[in-house]
């Protein structure tokens, strides 16, 4: 039931914005009584916080642990954030980044949750084994891409999107090669170590 309610809240958030997150509207979207919703989320604030926390958990679940090879965290961040092909539609509930940003507009308490997660993620990026600033540059590019898409600020489409994605991917792999003597993790090279140039 809890996940059903959070799914409904995410759908409304994407389709209509943060103002659409009203308890009665979410209950109707989920097909449950308002009393059933209040059992799990007694306030609107608790509901929106639940949305952000679940999105952050979902995103974090695909990121590697501290023993990953150099560049693996930045690559996973990129892979989890920007698809290889440009999405042609608006954000969907599966797009954790924009949905979390929309939810964070609900107020400082919700934004605090996201800020705390980002601080931890940034610290992990800085320990990714890449030259200083490279992993952070990838994160900044990802954040900029999502902001452009979310606000309709001439976000890259088609070949321009693919080119941007390749540039970021190539950057992390080249920099990782430099930190590992020319070999990247086999998971990212089709199961075979990459030979040194």
C-alpha positions in Angstrom: 0.0 0.0 0.0 2.8 2.4 0.9 4.5 2.0 -2.5 1.2 2.2 -4.3 0.6 5.6 -2.7 4.1 6.8 -3.5 3.7 5.7 -7.1 0.5 7.7 -7.3 2.2 10.8 -5.8 5.1 10.5 -8.3 2.7 10.3 -11.2 0.8 13.4 -10.1 4.1 15.2 -9.4 5.3 14.6 -13.0 2.0 15.3 -14.7 0.9 18.4 -12.7 3.7 19.6 -10.5 4.1 19.9 -6.7 0.8 21.8 -6.2 -1.0 18.6 -7.3 0.2 16.7 -4.3 -2.9 16.9 -2.2 -3.9 14.1 0.1 -7.3 13.6 -1.5 -5.8 13.7 -5.0 -3.2 11.2 -4.2 -5.7 8.9 -2.6 -7.9 9.1 -5.7 -5.0 8.5 -8.0 -4.0 5.4 -6.0 -7.6 4.2 -5.8 -7.6 4.1 -2.0 -9.5 5.9 0.7 -8.1 9.0 2.3 -8.1 7.2 5.6 -5.9 4.5 4.1 -3.5 7.2 2.9 -3.4 8.9 6.3 -2.5 5.6 8.0 0.8 5.6 6.1 1.3 9.4 5.6 -0.5 11.5 8.2 0.5 14.8 6.4 1.2 16.1 3.0 4.8 16.8 4.1 5.3 13.2 5.2 4.1 12.0 1.8 6.4 14.3 -0.2 9.3 13.4 2.1 8.5 9.7 1.4 8.7 10.3 -2.3 12.1 12.0 -2.1 13.6 9.4 0.2 12.4 6.5 -2.0 13.8 8.2 -5.1 17.1 8.8 -3.4 17.2 5.1 -2.3 16.4 3.9 -5.8 19.2 6.1 -7.3 21.7 5.0 -4.7 21.0 1.4 -5.2 22.6 1.4 -8.6 25.8 3.1 -7.5 28.8 0.9 -6.7 30.4 0.5 -3.3 33.8 1.9 -2.1 35.8 -1.0 -3.5 34.9 -0.3 -7.1 37.7 0.5 -9.6 38.6 4.1 -10.5 35.9 5.9 -12.4 33.2 3.3 -11.7 31.2 5.6 -9.5 31.2 8.4 -12.0 30.3 6.0 -14.8 27.4 4.6 -12.8 26.2 8.1 -12.0 26.2 8.9 -15.7 24.5 5.6 -16.7 21.8 6.0 -14.1 21.1 9.6 -15.0 21.4 10.3 -18.8 20.1 7.6 -21.2 22.1 6.8 -24.3 19.3 8.2 -26.5 17.5 11.5 -25.9 14.0 11.0 -24.3 11.4 12.5 -26.6 8.7 12.8 -23.9 8.4 14.6 -20.6 9.8 13.3 -17.4 8.3 10.1 -16.1 8.1 8.7 -12.6 11.1 6.4 -13.5 13.3 9.5 -13.9 14.5 9.8 -10.3 16.4 13.1 -10.7 13.7 15.4 -12.1 11.0 13.9 -9.9 13.1 14.4 -6.8 13.9 18.0 -7.9 10.2 18.7 -8.4 9.4 17.2 -5.0 12.2 19.3 -3.4 10.3 22.4 -4.4 7.8 21.5 -1.7 9.8 23.2 1.0 13.0 23.4 3.0 12.4 20.2 5.0 12.2 18.1 1.8 15.1 20.0 0.2 17.2 19.1 3.3 16.7 15.4 2.6 18.0 15.8 -1.0 20.9 18.1 0.1 22.1 15.6 2.7 22.1 12.8 0.1 23.9 14.9 -2.4 26.6 15.8 0.1 27.2 12.1 0.7 27.2 11.3 -3.0 29.6 14.2 -3.7 32.0 12.9 -1.1 31.9 9.5 -2.8 32.5 11.0 -6.2 35.6 12.8 -4.9 37.0 9.4 -3.8 36.3 7.7 -7.2 39.9 7.5 -8.0 39.8 10.0 -10.9 41.9 13.1 -11.2 40.6 15.9 -9.0 37.5 17.5 -10.5 36.6 15.0 -13.1 33.9 13.1 -11.3 32.4 16.4 -10.1 32.4 17.7 -13.7 30.4 14.6 -14.7 27.9 15.3 -11.9 27.6 19.0 -12.9 27.0 18.0 -16.5 24.3 15.5 -15.4 22.6 18.1 -13.2 22.7 20.7 -16.0 21.2 18.2 -18.5 18.3 17.4 -16.1 17.7 21.1 -15.3 17.6 21.9 -19.0 15.2 19.0 -19.7 13.0 19.8 -16.7 12.6 23.5 -17.5 12.7 23.1 -21.3 15.9 25.1 -21.6 17.0 24.0 -25.1 18.0 20.5 -23.8 20.0 18.5 -26.3 18.1 16.3 -28.8 19.0 13.6 -31.2 22.6 13.5 -32.3 23.5 16.4 -30.0 22.3 14.4 -27.1 24.2 11.3 -28.2 27.4 13.3 -28.7 27.1 14.8 -25.2 26.6 11.4 -23.7 29.6 9.9 -25.6 31.8 12.8 -24.5 31.0 12.3 -20.9 31.4 8.5 -21.1 34.7 8.9 -23.0 36.0 11.4 -20.4 35.4 9.0 -17.5 36.9 6.1 -19.3 40.0 7.9 -20.5 40.6 9.4 -17.0 40.1 6.0 -15.4 42.6 4.5 -17.9 45.2 7.0 -16.7 44.7 5.9 -13.1 44.9 2.1 -13.8 47.7 2.0 -16.3 45.5 1.7 -19.4 43.0 -0.9 -18.1 39.4 -0.3 -17.2 37.1 -2.5 -15.3 36.1 -5.5 -17.4 32.4 -4.8 -16.8 32.7 -1.7 -19.0 34.8 -3.2 -21.8 32.7 -6.2 -22.9 34.5 -8.6 -20.5 38.0 -8.0 -21.9 40.6 -5.7 -20.3 41.3 -2.6 -22.5 44.8 -2.6 -23.9 47.1 0.3 -23.2 47.7 2.7 -26.1 
